[in-house]
Amino acid sequence: MGFDELNKMIEDGMEGKNQSIPIGLPRLGKYANIRKDILTLIFSTTGAGKSAMIDTIIMSACNDYMKHPYEGKLKPDFQLFSMERSKLMRLAKWLSYIVFVNEGVEIQLPKMLGWWDEKLTKEEHLLIKKYEDYLNQILNDFVTIHEGAKTPNEIYRIMKDHFEENGEYGEETIKGKKHRLYLQNNPLTVVIPIWDHGNLTKTTKDLSNKKQTIDKLVEYAQGFRDLEKAAPIWVSQVNRAITGLTRAKDGEYELTLDDVKESSDIGDACDLAISIFNPLKFGQSSKTGYNPNDFLDTSNGANYFRSAQILKSSYGADDLRIPLAFNGFCGQFKELEKRKDLSDEQYRERVRSVLSKEFFLNN
């Protein structure tokens, strides 16, 4: 490989052939849309919305493929290792998300499942049933959920079986040296293994502590990226000790790659690292220009503000912060405008629309 191959890629890009799969967040997606050969790390403190970010990415990518089909479009193939949340709980959350953004009706998961004294109405149940085919299409065509904590070798075997079903392994000789290769049956499919979250990977007799276990899975994730051209996403918790530190910089609490729990290998291995930050948790302001306190619903304590920060980008800009509105009941993120682009009156209107949840509905 040399200049000719690189130039071909450049010319393909000029013709719009180097696609990506949208994550539903346009400004963040400029750097973080799903592409083959990219290993992404998403991390945050407890409750900041790591799994919600994954749900937003999955729902947005599937919806985009279903609603805007065209010949040659990249198709997502999510292999979701939901190690923290059961499959049924995940599906219930997705239904809550789908019904709300499309119908504007808020059906919280506890009400949907009959945990509250206030039970689901027949009208609400009909709305849920309305999206049965939609959810089944997501599961049949785009997403496979593997629930429960698993060992690195269990994950490796599941993924290798999947790759073998959808492609073929072989060898090529370059300058007299043999190299393994993998050819997909459909090169327009992007396989996206997601570990939510990676810290819950199970230990084994041979991998007896968490660091060894996580490091082995990171090794496998790199392999899936490099050989099978997958687009792995690793979700991680930060070290609990961080919440006890007073670590402010320019008025905002800063997460770093060193905060990723139990192993630094994923920070070194990833091509892209994104932190999700909840400034109100630490009593901090936001470098995005927004006042997080404005997005706190004082009637119930709901907090609708987060920010995303790109801490590492091997192929683009880093140290970028993007303000996000967070609809926690259904696990939905939506980008806010740049603060400098809003007048004070427009800013107040944006705060109002977020607190009323109007901002989160499909237009």
N, C-alpha and C positions, 0 to 999 in steps of 0.2 A: 504493500500500500504506500502511496506517495501523493504527490501534488495532484495527479489526475483524479484520484478518488476523492480528495478533498474538494477539488474544483467542481466535480460532479455534484457533491453535496451542496456546495454553495449555489450552483445554478438551479438545483432542485428547490432550494429555499427561495430563490428569486421568482420561481414559478409557483410558489405556494404549496409545494409538495411535501415540505417537512412539517407535517401536522403535529398537533398535540391534542389531548383530550381536556376540555375545559373543566375547571373545578367549581365554577359558579361564582367565583370572586375575581372580577376582571383585572384589577390592578395587581393583586397578589398573583393571579394566574399568569400575568405577563412573565413572571419569573418561575412560577410554581405549577403551571399546568402539567398534566401527566405526559411524560415522554418516555420512550424506550431508553434503556441504558442509564436511567437516573434513579439513584437510591435516595429517598427523602426521609428525613427525621422530623417528627413533630413532637414537641414536648412542652410540658407545663406543670404547674403545681396542681394539687388535688382540686377538682371542682372548677377549673378554669375553662374546660370545654374541649379536651382532647378528643374524646369519642364523638362529641357533637361535630367537631371539625371533619372527622372521618365520615360521619353521616351526611354532612353537607356536600362533601366531595362526591360520595357515591350517588346520592340522589340527583345532584346536578349533572354528573357525567351520564348517568342512565337516561335522565329526562332529555338531555340534549341529543343523544343518539336516537331516541324514539321520536322526538318531535321535529328534528331537522335532518332527516336522512338524505344522503346523496352518495353516488357511486364513488368509491375510493375513500370513504370516511373511516377513520380509525374507530374500532369497537372496543370498549372496555371489557375486560374479563377479570373481575375482582375475585380474589381468593382471600376471603376475610376470616382471619383467625381471631374470633371473638372470645378472648380468653378471660375476660372479666364479666361480660354480660351474656346471658343465655340467648339462644336464637329467638325464642318467642318474645322475650323482652325487647330484643332489638327490632323485631318486626312490628311490635306494638308501637314502639317509638317512631318508626318509619311511617306507620299509618297515621299517627298523630300529626306528623310533619306534612304528609301528603294532603290530608283533609284540610288542615289549616291553610296552607299556602294556596290551595285551589278553591276552597269554599269559604274561607274566613271564619270557620267555626272552630272554637277551641275545645278539643276533647283531650283532657289530660290523661296520661296513662293510668293512674290509679282509678279514675272514673271509668275508663274504658274496660278495665278488668274487674270492676265491681268491688274495689277495696273501700270505697267511700260509702257513706250512708246515701249520698246523692248518686243515684244509679243512672246508667245510660238510658236515654229515652229511645223510643222506637224510631223517631226521626233521625237521631244521631246514629243509631245502628244502621239505618238505611244508607246514610252517607258513607259509613265505613264499608258497607257491602258494595257500594258503587265503585270502589277502587280495588275490588278483589282481582279483577283481570289485570289491572295495572301492576299491582304488587306481584302477582304471579309471573307476569312477563319479566319483571326485574329479576326474580329468582331463577326463572327458567333460562333467560338469555344472557344475563350480565353478572350475577352475583352468586357465589357459593359460600355459605357460612359454615365454618368449622368451629363448633363451640367447645369451650372448656380449655383449660391449660394443657399444653402438650410439651413433650421433650423436643429438643432440636432434631433428633433423628426421626421422630414421628412426623414433624413438619417437613423435613427433607424428603421423606418417602412420599408423602401426600403430594408435594409439589413435583417431584420427579415423575410420579405416575401421571400427573396432569400434563406435564410437558410431553411425555411419551405418547399420550393419547392424541396430542395435537401437533405433533411434529416428529422429526427423525434426527437421531444423532449420527455423526459420521466423523471423518478425519480429513484434513487437508495438509499438504506438505508445502511449507514456505521455507525457501533457502535450505532445503534438505532436512528440515525439522518438522515432525508431525505435530499438528495441533487439532484438538477436538473442536467440532463445530455442531451447531444445532440449526436445523431448518424448519421453520414453522410451516404447517400446512396452509395457513392463512396469515400472510405477513401483515395484514391490516388489523389483526387482533393484538391488543396490548395486554399481556398478563400482568396483573397488579396484586402481588401478595401483600397483605396488610396484617401486621401484628399489633393487636390492640388489647393490652399493651405488652411490649416485649419483656418487661420486668417480671411478668407472670409465667414465663417459660419454666417448665418443670425441670428439676435436677434429676440426675441419674446416678447410678453407682460409679460410673466413670467420670461423670461431670458432677461432682459432689457439692459444689458451692455455686452461688448465683453468678458470680463473675465468669467462671468457666463456662457455665451454661449459656449465658448471654453472648460471650465471645464466640462460642461455637455457632450460634444462630446467626450472628453478624457475619461470620465467615461464609455460611450458606447463602445469606442474603446477597453478599458480594458476588458469589458464584452465579446466582440466578440473574443478577444484573449483567454480568460480563459474558456468560456463555449463552444463556437463553434470551438475552436482551429484554428481560422483564423490567418492570418499573416498581420495585418494592417500596413500601411505606412502613416505616418503623415508628410506633407510638411509644413514648417513654414518659415516665414519671421523673420528677426531679427529686433530689435528696431531701428528705424531710427536715434535715437540720437547717435548710435554707430559710425556713419560715421563722426561725429564731434569731436570725442575723439582722443587724441593722446595716444594710448595704445599699446606700442610696448614692446615686450619681446624677448630678444635675437635677435633683428633685424627683427622680424616678428610679424605682427598684429595677435592677437589671439582672435578667437571667443570662447565663453564659453556658457554653457547651460543657464546661467543667461541672455544671450542676446536674448533668444527666446521671440518673441513679445507677449505681453499682458497676458501671463499666464505661470507660472512655472510648472503647473501640468503635462504637457506632458513630460517635462524633467525628472520629478520624476517617471512618469508611464512607460516610454519607457524602453525596454531592451537593445536597441542599438541606439546610437545617432551619426550621421555623419554630419559634417559641410563641406560645399563646399566653398573654399577660392579663391578669385581672388587677388593675392598680388599686381598686377600692379595698381589696383584701389586705393590702399593706398600708392603706392610708396615703397613697401616693397620687401625684398628678400624672398627666400623660404627655409625652413629648409629641403626640400627634396634634396638639393644639386644642383638643376637646377637654372639657371638664367632666371627668367620670361621675362626679357627684350629681350632675344634671340628669344622669340616666338611671338614677336610683329611685324606684317607686317607693315612696315613704309609707304608702298604705299597707304594703305587704313585704317590703324589704327586697323585692326582686331587683336584680342588678343587670342592666341591659347593655353594659359597655365592656368591650375587650379590645385588645390590640394585638396584631400579629407582627412579629419582627423576624426578618431574615437575618440570621446570624452567620450563615455560611452559604455561599453560592459559588461552586467551582467554575461555573460558566457564565456568571453575570454579576450584577451588583449585590452587595450585602449591606447590612446595617440599615435596612429600610424598615420603617414602621407604617403600618396601615391600620386605621381605626375601623373597628367592626362593631356592628350592632348584634347582640346575642339574645336570641329568643330561647331561653333555657328550657321551657316546658316541653318543647318538641325537638330540641337539639339543632337549632338553625342559626347559621351565621349569614350576615349580609353586610357588604361593605358600605361604609359611610363615605361621603364626599371628603375631599381635602378641606380642612377647616378654612384655609385661606380663600377658597372659592365660594364661601358662603358669607353673605352679609349677616349682621347680628339678627335681623328679623328672620332670615332663612334658617339660621342656626336654631333659633327658638322653635320654628315650625318643624325642623327635623327632630328635635328632642321630643316635641309633642307627638309626632307620628310614630316614633319608636316606642314611647311609653304606652301609647294606645294600641300598639302592635300593627297598626295600619301599614307601616313601612315594610313589614315582612311579607305582605300578600303579593301574589302574582299580579302584575299589571295587565 
